[in-house]
Structures are given as C-alpha cells and as structure tokens.
Amino acid sequence: MNTYPISFYDLLSRALGGNDAVRLQGFLDDVLAEKYNSLDTPGFRFADEMQLDFTYEQVQKELGINVMAQYTDPDSPPIPTGTEGFSLSTGKVPRMKMVEYWNEDKYRKMLIAEQRFGSGSDRVVDAAVKALFNTTDKLIGAHTNSLTYQRHQIVSTGKFTLTPDNNPYGIAGLTFASHVPSENSQIITTANKKWWTNKSKTTEGSAADPIDDLQKMVKKARKKGVRGHFELNDAYMDAILGHSKVTSALGIYFFPMGDAAVIGSAAAIRPRTEKISALAAIVGANFKTFDHQSAVEKFDNGSLKRETFDAFESDVIVFVPDGNLGEIVTVEPISMGGTAASFYGGRLLLTVDVDYTKKCQTYLTEMTSLVVPTVPQYFWYLYPNNN
C-alpha cells in the first residue's frame, strides 16, 4: 500500500505551485473575473452592503412624478413626505450550494502524464491550470445562472418558486413573491380577442388586436409617470412578429404609400431587428427579449439526465420601468479558515478541502442571495392567449 501526501490530491499545487488562499484568490481574480465581470440580471444589481442575518425585507419604492409642495398658512409646518417606501414582506434568503470533486481517477491520469512528461513540464502544468479553470468556472457559472433564472422568473411570473423541477435535490415548495398588484395583470379570456386561440399559435382570434393591447399597457404606465419597456421570451417575440395584425401594422409603417395587398408580405421579410424596432415605434415602447436557458440534472431510472427550460416564461408580455427594478440581497458568507477564496465582491465563497475517505479534493461553493424587486407596483402583465 502506498500512502500519498496531501499534495497527491492537490490540484491547486499542481496548477498554481502551492495550496493557499492567496494563490487561489489571485487565480479567481485574474482568470475568471474577466468572464464574469457582470451578471445577466438587467435592472437588478447587488445591494451595496451584505447582511449577517438571513432575514430580508422587501421595501416598495416610488418612481416617476414627484409630489407637489404643500400649500399651508404662513405659520404651519408641512407634513413630511414618505421617502423610504414601505415594507411589502419579509422572509429568509435561500442558500445555493455547488460541489465538484477532483477524484482519484482524475489524479491518476495526471500522474501518468507526469511520469511521461515530468511533473514540472509545461504540458502538465497547463493541463492542471485548465482543469482548475474548468472546475471553478463550472461552480461559479452555476451560481451565475441561478441568479439569472431568479431574475427572469421574478419578472416574468411575479414570483420565484423552488420546485422539484428546478431544484430536484433541494428544498421545494418555497415561493418568493414580488407582490405585484393583482390589477396589474390582464388576461385576455374572450375567445375571439385572444391573439391565438390554440397552443400551437396557428389560429388567431378574429377580433385580436395586439397593437391596441400593447399601446394600452404603455398608456397605463405613462399615467403613473413611468417610462419603461416590454420584456418577453425571445421565441414568443417571433410568434408576435408573425401575427397577421402585427405584420399589417409593420407593412403600413415600412410602406405607408404601398399597396395594401402586398405591404404585409413585404414587411415580413425585413430583418428581425428592424421589425422589432418598428413595432416599438408603433406601440410607444422598446422591447427586450430573453433566450436564456437554465438546466438541472437529475437521475431518471438510474441514468443522469439534464433537463433544460426557458428562464423567462413564454406566453406573457411584461412592461417594466427602465433602469433600476430592485436589488440582489446577499447574506455575507463566513469562512472557518482553510483554503478559501471569494467571488462577486465576497458574496460567493469557494472552499477547497481534502477528503481522505473519498480520496479527493473537494471544491465547495455557497452563495446566499435573492433577487428582490423594489418597484413591483410598476410591473404590468399581459397574457394574450391564455391557452
């Protein structure tokens, strides 16, 4: 029996020339920071300060028109205006974890390479650096995708719910609501006014009027003093651009003096970006589309399978304010020592340890963050088909 030193299971030493927190932090800052220099969470940025308590508070803030000054008699003081907003709810910030094992099989393959080329050869060191990059990239990418999924679910559904589908081996049945007012959601239920009357979107409602429906959403927002934009699933945008009423409107926009019998067909072949920009000009607000895919792994009949799904829900159009929509609150992670490093300004903790029983080096990440909207009263939802 051969008893190997700790370094046998130490990818960090092979890749970085030593196993210590300073080298690991430097690697994350120099190599991975450029790839993850910003999150794909439009409208939501990390809260400036992390918190020690797991309890968060959702505070609703106001946008748009300032209140007018108060008219009083000369000797009376004015009543202070509400500038801090008010609490909609409180709850617990959920923790996300990921783990990757650099196991015995991987080390043996590296030892074979070392025997062939020498432990200090560029080829072996480059392979170790690549392996370390792939390991840490996978872990940080998982948390990044989780936050993106949170953001898109919060905006497109008005809530973020943990289910057996999106969190198969973790907690389920937990919902984080945005508290969008119920009157902000419009479901088209009249059959002939639905944009499509079937799920495959091949049959249009005879009285459907997508242009008018979108314009009404913009008018509602403007009455509140809000300037904003539409957000929707990228594939759903394609369906809308193919709707006959939309195609006709685009035809008139592009060819105002054209033959009514042909302008719709002529508009349909214009570049997609031009059609989206034209539709925005017609209805009075820009469109932002999202095609982010999320994935989970779970065992099915003994086989590990990966399931993918859209992060931003389909069959819904959301109007939200431009600019800030909320923040990402984070509970500050606590390290108990050892080889540890952080990412996202200290919000994500990576701990590296050796498990002598499993004969592997463990790379464990944790991040306790939640996307929290602060202006949910200015989110408006339209469900055009409701099939």
Disulfide bonds with the S-S distance in Angstrom:
none
